[in-house]
Amino acid sequence: MNSFASPQIFTALPFSRTNTGKPPADDLYSRIFDAILEQRIHAASRFTEDSLAQMFSARRSDIRGVLTQLSHQQIIILRTNHRPRVTAPDVEQTRQTLHARRLTEITLVRLACQQPRPQDLKRLRALIDSERQCTARGPAIRLSGEFHLQLAEMAGNAPLVHFLGSLVPLTSLAIAQCDAQVGGDCAWQKHAEIVDAVERGDVTAAERLMTRRLDHLEERLLNSGPSTIRNCAAG
């Protein structure tokens, strides 16, 4: 996950399952991460490598690799002689993650405005369309996070993109665990506005729209009550 030429930059958050160009290991990561975001595997779940291997028809060694990756992203907690478990982010952890995202994404969206290549814009609009269709059926948390990662890739700064890739999954987990309590989110409209501003090279508008989007995430996750995140994780 260290260059724009490498598809691993996107393993911070999984692609759609319809992307048939992904290696099997990445596909397994996507399926497990989807199960976590969809609360089929949650903070109270009791699971093992063996049970996940059976659930996803995968080898135990491959499951172990995915759990290790998710552990590095703070999505899964791995402890010796204990079952793996899904992280339950608390308010302070989420606040710090959102603050880091704000500092990073404002810089990245400014840089993206300087080189809005047509192929990148086309890919972003296709992703937004997928997000819109998914939202019609339910939460599109995974695709929303993927949008931020793909937009960041346009900036041309690999270290910042790598850093953002370490933040987005944990934010997505917090949203997934709180979604039922704080309500759904139709992010695709805001994403479309951001892409329009980037295409125009309008740095001021792009920065303003990104700030509003991050403000909304902060309001959604932190200001619905001091124990919102913990309560959602427990329920």
C-alpha positions as CSV (number, residue, x, y, z in Angstrom):
1,M,0.0,0.0,0.0
2,N,2.7,2.4,-0.9
3,S,2.2,3.7,-4.5
4,F,-0.5,4.7,-6.9
5,A,0.6,1.9,-9.2
6,S,-0.3,-0.7,-6.6
7,P,-4.0,-1.7,-6.3
8,Q,-3.3,-2.5,-2.6
9,I,-4.0,1.2,-1.8
10,F,-7.6,0.3,-1.9
11,T,-7.4,-2.6,0.5
12,A,-8.1,-0.1,3.3
13,L,-11.7,-0.5,2.3
14,P,-13.0,-3.2,0.1
15,F,-14.2,-2.8,-3.5
16,S,-17.6,-3.9,-4.6
17,R,-18.0,-7.7,-4.8
18,T,-18.8,-7.3,-8.5
19,N,-15.2,-6.3,-9.2
20,T,-14.0,-9.6,-10.7
21,G,-10.4,-8.3,-11.2
22,K,-9.4,-8.6,-7.6
23,P,-7.2,-11.4,-6.3
24,P,-9.0,-14.0,-4.1
25,A,-7.3,-12.8,-1.0
26,D,-8.6,-9.2,-1.5
27,D,-12.1,-10.7,-2.3
28,L,-12.1,-12.5,1.0
29,Y,-11.1,-9.3,2.8
30,S,-14.0,-7.5,1.1
31,R,-16.5,-10.2,2.1
32,I,-15.4,-10.3,5.8
33,F,-15.3,-6.5,6.0
34,D,-18.8,-6.4,4.4
35,A,-20.0,-8.8,7.1
36,I,-18.6,-6.6,9.8
37,L,-20.2,-3.4,8.4
38,E,-23.5,-5.1,7.8
39,Q,-23.4,-6.3,11.5
40,R,-23.5,-10.0,10.6
41,I,-20.2,-10.0,12.5
42,H,-20.3,-7.5,15.4
43,A,-18.6,-6.6,18.6
44,A,-20.5,-9.2,20.6
45,S,-20.0,-12.0,18.1
46,R,-18.1,-15.1,19.2
47,F,-16.1,-16.4,16.3
48,T,-12.8,-18.2,15.5
49,E,-10.6,-18.7,12.5
50,D,-12.3,-22.1,12.0
51,S,-15.8,-20.7,12.2
52,L,-15.0,-17.9,9.7
53,A,-13.2,-20.4,7.4
54,Q,-16.4,-22.4,7.3
55,M,-18.6,-19.3,7.0
56,F,-16.7,-18.0,4.0
57,S,-15.6,-21.3,2.5
58,A,-11.9,-20.3,2.8
59,R,-8.7,-21.7,4.2
60,R,-7.9,-21.0,7.8
61,S,-4.5,-19.5,6.7
62,D,-6.3,-17.1,4.4
63,I,-8.7,-16.1,7.2
64,R,-5.7,-15.5,9.5
65,G,-4.2,-13.2,7.0
66,V,-7.4,-11.1,6.7
67,L,-7.8,-10.9,10.4
68,T,-4.2,-9.7,10.7
69,Q,-4.9,-7.0,8.2
70,L,-8.0,-6.0,9.9
71,S,-6.1,-5.9,13.2
72,H,-3.6,-3.5,11.7
73,Q,-6.5,-1.3,10.7
74,Q,-7.9,-1.5,14.3
75,I,-11.1,-3.2,13.1
76,I,-10.3,-6.6,14.8
77,I,-8.7,-7.1,18.1
78,L,-6.3,-10.1,18.2
79,R,-5.0,-11.3,21.6
80,T,-3.0,-14.5,22.4
81,N,-5.2,-17.2,23.8
82,H,-8.4,-15.2,23.2
83,R,-11.0,-15.3,20.4
84,P,-10.8,-12.5,17.8
85,R,-13.3,-9.8,18.3
86,V,-14.6,-6.7,16.5
87,T,-13.5,-3.4,17.9
88,A,-16.1,-1.2,19.6
89,P,-14.7,2.4,19.0
90,D,-15.3,4.7,21.9
91,V,-16.1,8.4,21.5
92,E,-12.5,9.7,22.1
93,Q,-11.1,7.2,19.6
94,T,-13.6,8.3,17.0
95,R,-13.0,12.0,17.7
96,Q,-9.3,11.6,17.2
97,T,-9.8,9.6,14.0
98,L,-12.2,12.2,12.6
99,H,-9.8,15.0,13.5
100,A,-6.9,13.3,11.6
101,R,-9.2,12.7,8.6
102,R,-10.1,16.4,8.5
103,L,-6.5,17.5,8.5
104,T,-5.6,14.9,5.8
105,E,-8.6,15.2,3.5
106,I,-8.7,19.0,3.3
107,T,-5.1,18.8,2.0
108,L,-5.9,15.9,-0.4
109,V,-8.9,17.6,-1.9
110,R,-6.9,20.7,-2.6
111,L,-4.3,18.7,-4.4
112,A,-6.9,16.8,-6.3
113,C,-8.2,20.0,-7.8
114,Q,-4.8,20.6,-9.4
115,Q,-4.9,17.5,-11.6
116,P,-8.5,16.4,-12.2
117,R,-7.8,13.8,-14.9
118,P,-10.9,12.7,-16.9
119,Q,-10.3,9.0,-16.2
120,D,-10.2,9.6,-12.5
121,L,-13.4,11.7,-12.6
122,K,-15.1,9.0,-14.7
123,R,-14.2,6.4,-12.1
124,L,-15.5,8.6,-9.2
125,R,-18.8,9.2,-11.0
126,A,-19.3,5.5,-11.6
127,L,-18.6,4.9,-7.9
128,I,-21.1,7.6,-6.9
129,D,-23.7,5.9,-9.2
130,S,-23.1,2.6,-7.4
131,E,-23.4,4.3,-4.1
132,R,-26.7,5.9,-5.1
133,Q,-28.1,2.5,-6.2
134,C,-26.9,0.9,-3.0
135,T,-28.4,3.6,-0.8
136,A,-31.8,2.8,-2.4
137,R,-31.5,-0.7,-0.8
138,G,-29.8,0.2,2.5
139,P,-26.6,1.9,3.9
140,A,-23.7,2.3,1.5
141,I,-21.0,2.7,4.1
142,R,-18.4,0.7,2.3
143,L,-18.9,2.6,-1.0
144,S,-18.9,5.9,0.8
145,G,-15.5,5.2,2.4
146,E,-14.2,4.0,-1.0
147,F,-15.2,7.3,-2.5
148,H,-12.9,9.2,-0.1
149,L,-10.0,6.8,-0.9
150,Q,-10.4,7.1,-4.6
151,L,-10.7,10.9,-4.5
152,A,-7.6,11.0,-2.3
153,E,-5.7,8.9,-4.9
154,M,-6.1,11.8,-7.4
155,A,-4.0,14.1,-5.2
156,G,-0.7,12.4,-6.1
157,N,0.6,12.2,-2.6
158,A,1.1,8.5,-1.7
159,P,2.0,8.9,2.0
160,L,-1.1,11.0,2.7
161,V,-3.3,8.5,0.8
162,H,-1.7,5.6,2.8
163,F,-2.4,7.5,6.0
164,L,-6.0,8.2,5.0
165,G,-6.4,4.5,4.2
166,S,-5.6,3.7,7.9
167,L,-8.4,6.1,9.1
168,V,-11.3,5.4,6.8
169,P,-12.0,1.8,7.9
170,L,-12.3,2.7,11.6
171,T,-14.6,5.6,10.7
172,S,-16.7,3.2,8.6
173,L,-16.9,0.8,11.5
174,A,-18.1,3.5,13.9
175,I,-20.8,4.5,11.3
176,A,-21.9,0.9,10.9
177,Q,-22.2,0.4,14.6
178,C,-24.2,3.6,15.1
179,D,-26.3,3.6,11.9
180,A,-29.4,2.2,13.4
181,Q,-29.4,4.8,16.2
182,V,-28.4,8.0,14.3
183,G,-30.2,7.2,11.1
184,G,-29.2,6.5,7.5
185,D,-27.1,8.8,5.3
186,C,-27.4,9.6,1.6
187,A,-23.8,10.7,1.1
188,W,-23.7,10.2,-2.7
189,Q,-25.3,13.7,-3.4
190,K,-22.6,15.4,-1.4
191,H,-19.9,13.3,-3.1
192,A,-21.3,14.3,-6.5
193,E,-21.0,18.0,-5.6
194,I,-17.4,17.5,-4.4
195,V,-16.5,15.9,-7.7
196,D,-18.1,18.7,-9.7
197,A,-16.0,21.2,-7.8
198,V,-12.8,19.1,-8.3
199,E,-13.6,18.9,-12.0
200,R,-13.8,22.7,-12.2
201,G,-10.6,23.0,-10.3
202,D,-12.5,25.1,-7.8
203,V,-10.4,24.6,-4.7
204,T,-12.5,26.9,-2.5
205,A,-15.7,25.1,-3.2
206,A,-14.1,21.6,-3.0
207,E,-12.6,22.4,0.4
208,R,-15.9,23.9,1.6
209,L,-17.9,20.9,0.5
210,M,-15.4,18.4,2.0
211,T,-15.5,20.3,5.3
212,R,-19.3,20.2,5.4
213,R,-19.1,16.4,4.7
214,L,-16.7,15.9,7.5
215,D,-18.7,18.2,9.8
216,H,-21.7,16.0,9.1
217,L,-19.8,12.8,10.0
218,E,-18.6,14.4,13.2
219,E,-22.2,15.6,14.1
220,R,-23.5,12.1,13.3
221,L,-21.0,10.2,15.4
222,L,-20.1,12.5,18.2
223,N,-23.1,14.8,18.9
224,S,-25.9,12.4,19.2
225,G,-25.2,11.8,22.9
226,P,-22.0,11.1,24.8
227,S,-22.5,7.3,24.8
228,T,-23.9,6.9,21.3
229,I,-21.0,5.0,19.9
230,R,-20.7,2.7,22.9
231,N,-24.4,2.0,23.0
232,C,-24.5,1.2,19.3
233,A,-21.5,-1.2,19.7
234,A,-23.2,-2.9,22.6
235,G,-26.6,-3.2,20.8
